[in-house]
């Protein structure tokens, strides 16, 4: 049985419990998802590059080294001094996008 067929059947079955699973699942999507997961966990790009078998660091950085909203949110949180009054509402993605677009 081809890997593509197995992935397709597994995705179709999993989609019943998790509708956000994409309609087209392929091997490279799994590879990219794992690489992004490693990057978001703080694994250095040279390590990810070696795991993926890339010969050039620019290949890895071009496809996997971009900041997600969660990564930007964590960076802002780390860079912000502690406030004595607790924040009542977390920043929404819309507000974060507006803040990131300021130049």
C-alpha positions in Angstrom: 0.0 0.0 0.0 1.4 3.4 -0.9 2.2 5.8 1.9 0.1 8.5 0.3 -3.0 6.2 0.4 -2.3 5.4 4.1 -1.9 9.1 5.0 -5.1 10.0 3.1 -7.1 7.3 4.9 -5.7 8.2 8.3 -6.5 11.9 7.6 -10.0 11.1 6.5 -10.6 9.1 9.7 -9.0 11.7 11.9 -11.0 14.5 10.3 -14.2 13.1 11.9 -12.8 14.2 15.3 -10.7 17.2 14.2 -12.3 19.0 11.1 -9.3 21.4 10.9 -7.1 18.6 9.4 -6.4 19.7 5.8 -8.1 17.9 3.0 -4.8 17.1 1.2 -2.3 15.4 3.3 1.1 14.4 1.9 4.5 13.3 3.2 6.1 16.7 2.8 3.4 18.3 4.9 4.2 16.0 7.8 8.0 16.8 7.4 7.3 20.5 7.3 5.0 20.3 10.3 7.6 18.5 12.4 10.3 20.9 11.4 8.1 23.9 12.3 7.3 22.2 15.6 11.0 21.8 16.4 11.7 25.4 15.4 8.9 26.6 17.7 10.3 24.6 20.5 13.6 26.5 20.2 15.7 23.9 18.3 18.4 25.8 16.5 18.1 26.0 12.7 21.5 24.2 12.0 20.1 21.2 13.9 16.9 21.2 12.0 18.9 21.7 8.8 20.9 18.5 9.5 17.8 16.5 10.4 16.1 17.5 7.2 19.2 16.7 5.1 19.5 20.3 3.7 22.9 21.1 2.4 22.3 24.9 2.4 21.1 26.8 5.5 19.2 29.2 3.3 16.9 26.4 2.2 16.0 25.7 5.9 15.6 29.3 6.9 13.5 30.2 3.8 10.9 27.5 4.5 11.0 27.0 8.3 12.4 30.0 10.0 9.5 32.4 10.3 7.9 33.7 13.4 4.3 32.6 14.2 1.9 34.8 16.1 2.5 32.7 19.2 6.3 33.1 18.9 5.9 36.9 18.6 3.5 37.0 21.5 6.0 35.1 23.7 8.8 37.4 22.6 6.7 40.5 23.5 5.8 39.0 26.8 9.5 38.3 27.7 10.5 41.8 26.6 7.7 43.5 28.6 8.6 44.5 32.2 6.3 43.0 34.8 3.2 45.1 35.5 1.9 45.3 39.1 -1.7 45.4 37.9 -2.8 42.2 36.1 -3.9 42.5 32.5 -7.6 41.8 32.3 -7.7 40.8 28.7 -5.1 39.0 26.6 -4.2 40.6 23.3 -6.3 39.3 20.4 -4.6 38.2 17.2 -6.1 41.2 15.5 -4.5 43.6 18.0 -1.2 41.7 17.8 -1.2 42.0 14.0 -1.8 45.7 14.3 1.1 46.1 16.8 3.4 44.0 14.5 2.6 46.2 11.5 3.7 49.4 13.2 6.9 50.7 11.8 
